[in-house]
Amino acid sequence: MRASNLALVLRAIAEAGPITRAQLATATGLTKSSISGQVTDLVAAGLVEETDAPPSRDRGRPGTMLSLHRQGAAGLGLEVNVDYLAALVVDLGGTVRYRHVVTRDNRGRPAAEVLAELVRLAEAAVAAAAEQDLVLAGACLAVPGATDGSTIVRAPNLDWAAVPVELPLPATAYGLSIENEANLAALGELWFGTATPRDFVHVSGEIGIGAGIVVGGELFRGAHARAGELGHVILDPDGPSCSCGGRGCLERLAGLDAILLAAGVASRVELEQRCEAGDLRALDAVAEAGRLVGVALASVTNLLDPDAVVLGGVFAALAPWLQPAVAESLAAHAAKPELLVSSLGPDAAVRGAAGAVVQRVIDDPATYVGSRD
């Protein structure tokens, strides 16, 4: 009962912003004495802070307002992707307090070597959090593949399979969790994006293409946690072979590698420069990728009927040239979701990873409070 009430109170404070004890009692249905006990525990654990209410002519002595303590618990987000590593820290209010990205082609590199480099990024993030007097509540790692507990089951674009993940990080209340990067990108968009609806499909465009599906404000994982494998929707059964074992998958035809090859450029930066300069080959390559992404998304949206599709990752950076082709292709197949561009771009997954830790604090503060006793 105590754990349930702590979560109820902290969630109400998180959703309402500065709130009085009386308002909190009304919002939660708990008695004032129960509220007082829960607030005392949350303040002592550094999750909630009290501030004076603004003066008012309609009442006497100012009361106190309760809000999340931004110098309290924080979340560490980590990401391994095909061409970069990232570390990011957010505080309890969701503000980014540290961010570091290292561009690196991880294809063909041994998993142990990549994870050792990730540990160095994580250690720098832990030190930065400590310098700001933030207490890390846990860490979450985003990876471009399927995960199971503490193992990366399969990450085809990295050529990894059955890779156990043990990062020597400081002990925290919730430890380390591992999650698919497309799912975390969708959650990042939900929690930190701009005017994101509660029903949407977030498309993570990188070397691979993934999708995170959010229904009613909750991540949809599917029966076997494989929902959202948009990159492996087959568009051409006789097309090029894919790392998944199939042929003609969307990511082989419209992923970043395919776009760079069609545009005749070596990097994403050069691609964007060519598009900005009006280079027809680059523009045609991006538009064709957009058309194919739109074809795949038409089936998804006709099946799921989301309010919106959010273009993320490299697709967000290429949106000025890619989005019109996606929209035209969707319309041609009678699919009419709102087409949005991620406000988080390539940071969506690592933001979602850090946010997942913060969300766990809000959903289960008793564990965090217990770790501080």
C-alpha positions as a printed Julia matrix, in Angstrom:
373×3 Matrix{Float64}:
  0.0     0.0     0.0
  2.83    2.41    0.84
  4.53    1.78   -2.52
  1.26    2.26   -4.38
  0.5     5.52   -2.57
  4.01    6.87   -3.11
  3.63    6.28   -6.84
  0.16    7.82   -6.86
  1.39   10.97   -5.15
  4.59   11.39   -7.17
  2.72   10.82  -10.44
  0.16   13.46   -9.52
  2.94   15.95   -8.71
  4.69   15.15  -12.0
  1.51   15.66  -14.02
  0.19   18.74  -12.25
  3.4    20.72  -11.75
  3.49   22.89   -8.61
  0.57   21.71   -6.46
 -0.56   22.21   -2.86
 -1.17   19.39   -0.41
 -4.89   20.13   -0.5
 -4.94   19.91   -4.29
 -2.89   16.74   -4.1
 -5.42   15.16   -1.73
 -8.22   16.02   -4.16
 -6.29   14.68   -7.15
 -5.35   11.38   -5.49
 -8.3    10.75   -3.19
 -5.94   10.19   -0.25
 -6.46   11.72    3.18
 -4.44   14.78    4.2
 -2.6    12.77    6.85
 -1.66   10.12    4.25
 -0.53   12.83    1.84
  1.63   14.35    4.55
  3.43   11.06    5.18
  4.03   10.35    1.49
  5.31   13.88    0.85
  7.68   13.66    3.82
  9.22   10.49    2.38
  9.48   11.92   -1.14
 11.08   15.15    0.1
 13.56   13.22    2.24
 14.55   11.11   -0.79
 15.14   14.24   -2.87
 12.34   13.52   -5.35
 10.05   16.39   -4.35
 10.8    19.91   -3.21
  8.67   22.43   -1.33
  8.5    26.09   -2.26
  6.45   28.99   -0.95
  3.19   29.58   -2.75
  2.87   33.0    -4.4
  1.14   35.57   -2.18
 -2.61   36.02   -2.58
 -5.12   38.57   -1.31
 -7.65   35.8    -0.81
 -5.75   33.92    1.88
 -3.56   34.57    4.85
 -0.14   33.04    5.36
  1.19   31.56    2.09
  1.21   27.78    1.96
  3.74   25.56    0.23
  3.79   24.16   -3.28
  5.11   20.74   -4.2
  7.0    20.01   -7.41
  9.54   17.55   -8.77
 13.05   18.17   -7.43
 15.21   18.71  -10.5
 18.37   18.2    -8.43
 17.07   14.82   -7.33
 17.08   11.56   -9.29
 18.36   11.52  -12.87
 18.4     9.01  -15.7
 21.37    7.91  -17.8
 20.58    7.09  -21.42
 23.1     5.22  -23.57
 22.9     4.25  -27.22
 24.84    1.98  -29.54
 23.9     2.5   -33.17
 25.44    1.51  -36.46
 27.37    4.75  -36.92
 27.54    6.4   -33.51
 27.6     6.01  -29.72
 25.77    8.37  -27.37
 25.36    9.15  -23.68
 22.84   11.57  -22.2
 21.6    12.49  -18.71
 18.18   13.97  -17.94
 16.95   15.17  -14.58
 13.63   14.3   -12.97
 11.9    17.09  -14.87
 13.21   15.8   -18.21
 15.81   18.54  -18.79
 18.98   17.41  -20.57
 21.92   17.92  -18.21
 24.65   16.19  -20.23
 25.01   14.96  -23.81
 27.9    13.44  -25.73
 27.85   11.72  -29.13
 30.78    9.97  -30.82
 30.52    9.3   -34.56
 31.89    5.84  -35.25
 31.18    3.12  -37.83
 30.45    0.14  -35.6
 29.8    -2.36  -38.37
 32.31   -5.2   -38.22
 33.69   -4.12  -34.86
 33.71   -6.76  -32.09
 30.89   -6.21  -29.62
 33.34   -6.21  -26.7
 35.33   -3.39  -28.28
 32.24   -1.26  -28.91
 30.85   -1.84  -25.42
 34.23   -0.95  -23.87
 34.1     2.39  -25.67
 30.52    2.84  -24.51
 31.66    2.31  -20.93
 34.08    5.21  -21.3
 31.24    7.44  -22.52
 29.08    6.27  -19.63
 31.81    6.99  -17.09
 32.13   10.55  -18.39
 28.36   10.97  -18.1
 28.35    9.6   -14.54
 31.1    12.07  -13.6
 29.19   14.96  -15.19
 26.07   14.02  -13.23
 28.04   13.89   -9.98
 29.52   17.34  -10.67
 25.96   18.67  -10.89
 24.95   16.88   -7.66
 22.54   14.63   -9.53
 21.88   11.12   -8.23
 21.62    8.58  -11.05
 18.67    6.28  -10.5
 19.61    3.87  -13.28
 20.68    3.49  -16.89
 19.0     2.32  -20.06
 20.78    1.23  -23.24
 19.22    1.65  -26.68
 20.38   -0.82  -29.35
 19.36   -1.37  -33.01
 18.0    -4.85  -32.55
 16.06   -7.29  -30.41
 16.82   -7.58  -26.71
 15.96   -9.99  -23.93
 16.71   -8.97  -20.38
 20.44   -8.32  -20.25
 21.25   -9.67  -23.72
 21.24   -8.24  -27.23
 19.55  -11.16  -28.96
 20.16   -9.99  -32.5
 21.32   -6.74  -34.09
 21.63   -7.56  -37.81
 23.15   -4.27  -38.92
 25.91   -4.66  -36.35
 26.24   -8.39  -37.1
 25.77   -9.14  -33.4
 23.92  -12.11  -31.94
 23.52  -13.31  -28.34
 25.69  -10.55  -26.9
 25.46  -10.27  -23.08
 25.7    -6.73  -21.78
 27.38   -6.05  -18.45
 28.5    -2.45  -18.03
 30.56   -1.77  -14.88
 28.52    1.23  -13.78
 28.02    2.47  -10.2
 25.23    0.76   -8.28
 21.87    2.47   -8.75
 18.3     1.9    -7.6
 17.14    0.36  -10.88
 20.36   -0.88  -12.49
 20.72   -1.24  -16.26
 17.99   -2.09  -18.74
 18.29   -2.71  -22.51
 15.68   -1.81  -25.11
 15.24   -1.55  -28.86
 16.23    1.92  -30.1
 13.1     2.44  -32.24
 10.86    1.77  -29.24
 12.85    4.19  -27.11
 12.8     6.81  -29.86
  9.0     6.62  -29.89
  8.9     7.0   -26.1
 11.33    9.91  -26.3
  9.01   11.59  -28.79
  6.01   10.9   -26.56
  7.65   12.3   -23.41
  9.79   15.1   -24.81
  8.53   15.84  -28.31
  6.55   18.88  -29.4
  2.75   18.41  -29.51
  3.02   14.66  -30.12
 -0.38   12.9   -30.08
 -1.03    9.78  -28.0
 -1.46    7.54  -31.06
  1.39    7.65  -33.55
  4.1     5.73  -35.38
  7.65    7.04  -35.0
  9.95    6.1   -37.88
 13.65    5.89  -36.99
 15.56    6.34  -40.21
 19.25    5.4   -39.98
 21.31    2.71  -41.73
 18.42    0.51  -40.7
 14.8     1.62  -40.44
 12.74    0.91  -37.33
  9.4     2.06  -36.03
  7.99    2.55  -32.57
  4.22    2.26  -32.24
  2.42    4.22  -29.51
 -1.26    3.49  -28.85
 -3.15    5.48  -26.24
  0.08    6.86  -24.83
  1.55    3.37  -24.33
  4.23    1.59  -26.34
  2.87   -1.36  -28.36
  5.43   -4.19  -28.37
  3.51   -7.06  -29.92
  3.21  -10.64  -28.69
  6.94  -11.32  -29.09
  8.27   -7.76  -28.61
  8.95   -7.48  -32.35
  6.33   -4.89  -33.31
  7.63   -2.03  -35.42
 10.09   -3.84  -37.72
  9.27   -1.39  -40.51
 12.68   -1.77  -42.12
 11.91   -5.4   -42.9
  8.62   -4.79  -44.65
  9.17   -6.39  -48.06
  8.68   -4.04  -50.99
 10.38   -6.13  -53.68
 10.56   -9.94  -53.2
 13.22  -10.06  -55.92
 15.2    -7.12  -54.52
 18.59   -7.07  -52.8
 19.27   -9.49  -49.96
 18.93   -8.14  -46.45
 20.79   -8.91  -43.22
 17.54  -10.32  -41.82
 17.65  -13.13  -44.39
 14.92  -11.72  -46.63
 15.05   -9.8   -49.89
 13.8    -6.39  -50.94
 13.3    -5.04  -47.43
 12.56   -1.34  -47.03
 15.84   -0.55  -45.27
 17.85   -2.08  -48.13
 16.0     0.19  -50.56
 15.51    3.37  -48.52
 17.91    3.25  -45.56
 20.78    5.71  -45.33
 23.26    3.43  -47.12
 20.87    3.05  -50.06
 20.3     6.8   -50.24
 24.03    7.6   -50.13
 24.73    5.07  -52.89
 21.97    6.42  -55.12
 23.1    10.01  -54.5
 26.76    9.19  -55.18
 27.99   10.65  -51.88
 29.99    9.23  -48.98
 28.31   10.71  -45.92
 25.09   12.11  -44.53
 26.72   15.54  -44.18
 27.68   15.55  -47.87
 24.17   14.37  -48.77
 22.57   17.27  -46.92
 25.01   19.72  -48.51
 24.21   18.42  -51.99
 20.46   18.66  -51.32
 20.8    22.21  -50.05
 22.76   23.08  -53.18
 19.99   21.67  -55.39
 21.98   18.69  -56.73
 19.46   16.72  -58.79
 21.01   13.3   -58.17
 20.93   13.81  -54.4
 17.4    15.22  -54.48
 16.16   12.32  -56.61
 17.76    9.78  -54.27
 16.09   11.29  -51.22
 12.74   11.66  -52.98
 12.8     8.0   -54.1
 13.56    6.91  -50.53
 10.64    9.05  -49.36
  8.35    7.45  -51.91
  9.29    3.95  -50.73
  8.96    4.89  -47.06
  5.51    6.26  -47.86
  4.49    3.0   -49.57
  5.5     0.99  -46.51
  3.84    3.45  -44.14
  0.6     3.4   -46.14
  0.09   -0.25  -45.2
  1.02    0.45  -41.59
 -1.32    3.41  -41.23
 -4.2     1.73  -43.03
 -3.84   -1.16  -40.61
 -3.27    0.76  -37.35
 -5.03    4.11  -38.07
 -2.68    6.32  -36.0
 -3.22   10.06  -35.62
  0.26   10.8   -36.93
  3.48    9.49  -38.4
  6.64   11.1   -37.01
  9.78   11.1   -39.17
 12.84   10.72  -36.95
 16.57   10.04  -37.09
 18.18   10.89  -40.41
 14.72   11.23  -41.95
 14.15   14.27  -39.74
 17.36   15.88  -41.04
 16.33   15.1   -44.63
 12.69   16.12  -44.09
 12.77   19.25  -46.31
 13.41   16.99  -49.33
 12.0    13.66  -48.11
  8.72   14.66  -46.46
  6.87   15.78  -49.65
  7.53   12.42  -51.31
  6.38   10.52  -48.21
  3.2    12.59  -48.05
  2.46   12.11  -51.75
  2.97    8.36  -51.47
  0.73    8.11  -48.41
 -2.02   10.09  -50.13
 -1.77    7.91  -53.24
 -2.6     4.89  -51.07
 -5.52    6.58  -49.27
 -3.58    6.88  -46.01
 -3.95   10.28  -44.39
 -2.25   10.49  -40.99
 -0.72   13.79  -39.97
  2.9    13.72  -41.1
  5.22   15.26  -38.51
  8.96   15.74  -38.2
 10.63   14.79  -34.94
 11.74   17.72  -32.81
 14.35   15.41  -31.23
 15.92   14.08  -34.44
 18.8    11.67  -33.85
 18.61   12.2   -30.06
 15.16   10.61  -29.76
 16.35    7.12  -28.76
 18.96    8.2   -26.2
 16.49   10.77  -24.8
 13.93    7.99  -24.56
 16.48    5.77  -22.81
 17.23    8.39  -20.17
 13.55    9.22  -19.9
 12.71    5.56  -19.31
 14.77    5.68  -16.12
 13.04    8.86  -14.94
  9.65    7.36  -15.77
 10.53    4.32  -13.7
 11.29    6.58  -10.74
  7.86    8.19  -11.1
  6.1     4.84  -11.52
  8.03    3.07   -8.73
  9.45    5.64   -6.29
  9.4     3.13   -3.41
 12.39    1.31   -4.88
 14.32    4.57   -5.17
 13.3     5.72   -1.68
 14.37    2.34   -0.28
 17.77    2.59   -1.95
 18.33    5.94   -0.22
 17.44    4.7     3.27
